[in-house]
C-alpha cells in the first residue's frame, strides 16, 4: 500500500522525469529514504493525451528500486513504445500520467479465480507472452472471457488459446493511481 503522499511523490517524479527526458535535461537525483520507494516491485507507466493512450511500458518484476523503475518506465513510455511516435515537447502540458504498482504474479488453476477489474492477466505459451493491466478490462467493458481472449491476442496467440491445457495463465493486482491535467 502507498499513502497519498507517496503516490503524489511518485507522480511528481514521473512528471519531472518525463519533462527532463523530452527536453534533454538532466534529472535531479531522487533522494527520499522512505523504504517504500526502495522496494523491488514491478510497475507500469501509462501516458494519455486528452484521454487517448500515448504510451505504456512496464516491468512485471524489477531488480531495481521502485523509484528507479518509475524513472525507467516513464522514459520508455514516452519514447520507446513502438505503437507511438515519441512524445513531443509541445505535448508535455497535455500528458496525463498513470502509474500501476504490481503485486507478484500467481498461476491460477481455474479461470473462475479471475476477478475482472481486480486482476491483471499474464498469458504465456511457448515463446509467446502477453499482459494486460486490470484497468484495461474495465475501460473496455470486457467480461472474463473477452479479457482472456484479448490477452492472448496481445501475446500473439489465437484468441481462444487460453482454453488449451498447455497455456499458462497468471493473475496479479495493481495499485493504480494517476494525475489529471
C-alpha positions in Angstrom: 0.0 0.0 0.0 1.1 3.5 -0.7 -0.1 6.6 1.2 -1.5 9.5 -0.8 1.7 11.4 -0.1 3.8 8.5 -1.5 1.6 8.4 -4.6 2.0 12.1 -5.1 5.7 11.8 -4.8 5.9 9.0 -7.4 3.7 11.0 -9.8 5.8 14.1 -9.3 8.9 12.0 -10.1 7.3 10.6 -13.2 6.2 14.1 -14.3 9.7 15.6 -13.7 11.3 12.6 -15.5 9.0 13.0 -18.5 9.8 16.7 -18.8 13.6 16.2 -18.3 13.7 13.3 -20.8 11.8 15.1 -23.6 13.7 18.3 -23.1 17.0 16.6 -22.9 17.8 18.0 -19.4 19.4 16.1 -16.6 17.2 14.7 -13.9 17.8 15.7 -10.3 18.8 12.7 -8.1 15.9 11.2 -6.2 16.9 11.1 -2.5 13.9 10.1 -0.5 15.0 7.4 2.1 11.4 6.1 2.5 11.7 2.3 2.3 8.6 2.0 0.1 10.4 3.7 -2.7 13.3 1.2 -2.5 11.1 -1.9 -2.8 11.8 -4.1 -5.8 8.4 -4.5 -7.4 7.1 -4.3 -10.9 5.4 -1.2 -12.3 3.9 0.3 -15.4 3.7 3.9 -16.5 0.9 4.8 -18.8 0.7 8.2 -20.7 -2.5 9.7 -22.1 -3.0 12.9 -24.1 -6.6 14.2 -24.0 -7.9 10.7 -22.9 -6.1 8.9 -25.7 -3.3 6.3 -25.0 0.0 7.9 -25.8 2.4 5.2 -24.4 2.5 2.4 -21.9 5.5 0.4 -20.8 6.3 -1.5 -17.7 8.0 -4.4 -16.0 6.2 -7.3 -14.3 9.2 -7.7 -11.9 12.1 -5.4 -11.2 15.5 -5.8 -9.7 15.7 -2.0 -9.2 14.1 0.1 -6.5 10.5 1.3 -7.3 11.7 4.9 -7.9 14.2 3.8 -10.5 11.6 1.6 -12.2 9.3 4.6 -12.4 12.0 6.7 -13.9 13.0 4.0 -16.5 9.3 3.2 -17.4 8.4 6.9 -17.8 11.3 7.4 -20.2 10.4 4.2 -22.1 6.6 5.0 -22.3 7.4 8.4 -23.7 9.9 7.4 -26.4 10.1 3.6 -26.8 6.5 2.4 -27.1 6.6 1.0 -30.7 2.9 1.8 -31.2 3.6 5.6 -31.0 6.0 8.3 -32.1 7.9 9.9 -29.2 6.1 12.4 -27.0 6.9 15.9 -28.3 7.9 19.0 -26.3 4.6 20.6 -27.4 2.6 17.8 -25.7 4.2 18.0 -22.3 1.4 20.1 -20.8 -1.3 17.8 -22.1 0.1 14.4 -20.9 -1.6 12.6 -18.0 0.4 10.1 -16.2 -0.9 6.9 -14.6 1.2 4.6 -12.5 0.4 0.9 -11.8 2.5 -0.7 -9.0 2.1 -4.5 -9.3 1.9 -7.5 -7.0 3.8 -10.7 -7.9 2.1 -12.9 -10.5 0.2 -16.1 -9.3 -0.5 -19.1 -11.5 -4.2 -20.0 -11.5 -5.9 -23.4 -11.8 -9.3 -22.1 -13.0 -10.4 -19.0 -14.8 -13.0 -18.7 -12.1 -10.2 -17.2 -9.9 -10.0 -14.2 -12.2 -11.9 -11.1 -10.9 -12.3 -8.7 -13.8 -11.3 -5.2 -12.7 -9.2 -6.5 -9.8 -6.8 -8.8 -11.6 -4.5 -8.2 -14.5 -3.6 -11.1 -16.8 -0.4 -12.7 -17.9 -0.7 -15.4 -20.6 2.2 -17.5 -21.7 2.6 -20.3 -24.3 6.0 -21.2 -25.7 7.8 -18.0 -26.6 4.6 -16.0 -26.6 3.8 -13.8 -23.6 1.2 -11.1 -23.2 0.0 -8.9 -20.3 -3.0 -6.6 -19.8 -3.4 -4.5 -16.7 -6.5 -4.9 -14.5 -7.9 -1.5 -15.5 -7.9 -2.4 -19.3 -10.9 -4.8 -18.8 -12.9 -2.1 -17.0 -12.0 0.6 -19.6 -13.1 -1.8 -22.5 -16.1 -3.2 -20.6 -14.8 -6.8 -21.1 -16.1 -9.8 -19.3 -13.7 -12.5 -18.2 -13.6 -14.4 -21.5 -13.1 -11.3 -23.6 -10.3 -10.3 -21.2 -8.6 -13.7 -21.7 -9.0 -13.5 -25.5 -7.6 -10.0 -25.8 -4.6 -11.0 -23.6 -4.0 -14.0 -25.9 -4.1 -11.7 -28.9 -1.6 -9.3 -27.2 0.7 -12.3 -26.8 0.4 -13.1 -30.5 -1.8 -16.1 -29.9 -5.2 -17.2 -31.3 -7.9 -15.6 -29.1 -9.1 -19.0 -27.8 -5.6 -20.2 -26.9 -6.4 -19.6 -23.2 -8.7 -22.6 -23.3 -5.9 -25.1 -24.1 -4.1 -27.0 -21.3 -0.6 -26.0 -22.2 -1.3 -22.3 -21.9 -0.2 -20.7 -18.6 -2.5 -18.1 -17.1 -1.3 -15.9 -14.2 -3.1 -13.1 -12.3 -1.7 -10.1 -10.5 -3.1 -7.0 -8.9 -2.1 -3.4 -9.4 -2.3 -0.3 -7.3 -3.3 2.2 -9.9 -3.1 6.0 -9.4 -2.7 8.9 -11.7 -2.7 12.6 -12.3 -5.1 14.6 -14.5 -4.1 17.8 -16.1 
